[in-house]
């Protein structure tokens, strides 16, 4: 396919990845540049809210179209499969070649799911696994452990205990829960 770049003023910027960093970059650059956001998903997942989804609360994801409405960001719902730095283009899995003057590589992180704590096959790292965990909690009651006493672990344990009062919820941590927080944060 021929190279494509949506119209607009300024440099052509391709942002690969629509997580927090990619969305922020695209939205901040859009008033001044032609921005193309490449991500196969039609939804933005608030990863810091996945514990709420696992506990049964809705709303960890939002339509990308809602965030991009009223902006000049063009969303290409494809996966970036190659970056040609010499030719300054990104190729997508549907065969498009997207030229760029500037590239923002914001593919984020991936959790290492090999091994880990006993029973660590039950995770809430993606919207899909959080929803799956929520379904499994409906089979209860029973007991479960949340491993990690940081903010996410504390919030997940609290949400699960509140949302599923029949379950025994344990927070497993090497230190006191919230040990990495400031004194003021721990006091809260």
Steps between C-alpha positions, in 0.01 A plus 500: 500500500616856446624713785217682677496789744183683598497871410576784735768752590839446661710185503351161434517306825421130529431380853524123539300383802184637661578447867552786744820631340379460141165665566660789688756555224238487224262737675770752592657500154173515305442877522834564327568197279340234281471205738425139414442266794568134419345240729289195415256561783194721475514545878726673750553292814560676829744246641494663842126422514525129413470403866156664500396298195622180668296587809186544292488872432462613139701755311869409459478563126378780278446533127801663334255692282370677812850618596588601146172674419562865419873448449687465174647164602443230238469153653627210290353184654785272397810350654837655415713216364810682372674833541727619219714765668690574179183541297321660796187288481299251702346196332179357644365146492241601241773615259491876552821702495470804726770763444623712786721797572502402866420166661375440853558138604263449792425129510515492878584197703404140525481306824722195534248223559748213518493332839469715806293454811293189558167546323639793304314385191209716614593855413338832425763645265272555201132579462448141383674337797330738745160406354593131517599537867169677568310204348697252712415694815131440428566126552595567864510552783847380581835645587744697291830675541609830355878504469661841548440773753540802274215727397356259244517201735337693784227634272434160342476326839266770633280496187479119505417487871232767462351360180512134605439489877471119499860464387798489735746750353865501610758759408846341475794736514862481611459824695220691664227587248585834343861494622611677183265792559590826670419533871205721408377244246526214752309705758213551256 
